[in-house]
Amino acid sequence: MLQIIIIAVIIAADQLSKIFLMPEIQNESVTVISNIFYLTHVNNRGASFGMMQGAQIFFIIVTSIVLVAAAVFMVKTRKRQELFLKISLSLIFGGAFGNFIDRIIFGYVRDFLDFSRIGFPWVFNMADACLVVGSILLGVYVIFFYKEQDGKGLFARLGKKESKAESDEK
């Protein structure tokens, strides 16, 4: 249930922020915090950071496949997932779905959060932020918390393989 709530909140926050803010910033950049944070309307027809511009059909197909696979995985493994993993997967799913809605309805993703004056060159949206944070958390989970069935984590396995390789050489 937690995952559904997180996903619904992310999608609602992303879409509502776009509905209320985009009309206000159609052809201008609005100052929120001078020299730091602005609201700037950008229609992103590419992937993250503007890569692969114009490949909307590709993004719709790939996102559809990923969302279905992620939903199946989350449902089938929900009883075995730790809270940390549930939160990270929910952030990723909610963010992907928020941008997916934009691609289906508009043919592009509506971006507006602009920190370019402090050196971050990309304009993004709430869904993008959730995708990035969720992906970082997933990476942290896999590296530091995930354990195989034998109870060993990633670093324990890497150390074991290295020591086995060293003993094989002797």
Long-range contacts (C-beta under 8 A, 24 or more apart in sequence): 2-83, 2-86, 2-87, 2-90, 3-74, 3-78, 3-86, 3-89, 3-90, 3-93, 6-86, 6-87, 6-90, 6-91, 6-94, 7-90, 7-93, 7-94, 7-97, 8-94, 9-94, 10-90, 10-91, 10-94, 10-95, 10-97, 10-98, 10-126, 10-127, 10-130, 11-94, 11-97, 11-98, 11-101, 11-127, 13-126, 14-94, 14-95, 14-98, 14-99, 14-125, 14-126, 14-127, 14-130, 15-98, 15-101, 17-112, 17-125, 17-126, 18-102, 18-110, 18-112, 18-125, 21-112, 22-110, 22-112, 25-112, 29-114, 35-117, 35-118, 36-115, 36-117, 36-118, 37-113, 37-114, 37-115, 38-114, 38-115, 38-116, 38-117, 39-112, 39-113, 39-114, 40-112, 40-114, 40-116, 40-123, 41-110, 41-111, 41-112, 42-110, 42-111, 42-112, 42-123, 43-106, 43-108, 43-109, 43-110, 43-111, 44-108, 44-109, 44-110, 44-111, 44-123, 45-107, 45-108, 45-109, 48-122, 48-128, 48-131, 49-122, 50-122, 56-103, 56-107, 56-108, 59-103, 60-100, 60-103, 60-104, 63-96, 63-99, 63-100, 63-103, 64-100, 66-96, 67-93, 67-96, 67-97, 67-100, 70-96, 82-141, 82-145, 84-137, 84-140, 84-141, 84-145, 85-138, 85-141, 85-145, 85-146, 87-134, 87-137, 88-134, 88-135, 88-137, 88-138, 88-140, 88-141, 89-134, 89-138, 90-134, 91-130, 91-131, 91-133, 91-134, 91-137, 92-130, 92-131, 92-134, 92-135, 92-138, 93-134, 94-127, 94-130, 94-134, 95-126, 95-127, 95-128, 95-129, 95-130, 95-131, 95-132, 95-134, 96-127, 96-131, 97-127, 98-125, 98-126, 98-127, 98-130, 99-125, 99-127, 99-128, 99-131, 102-127
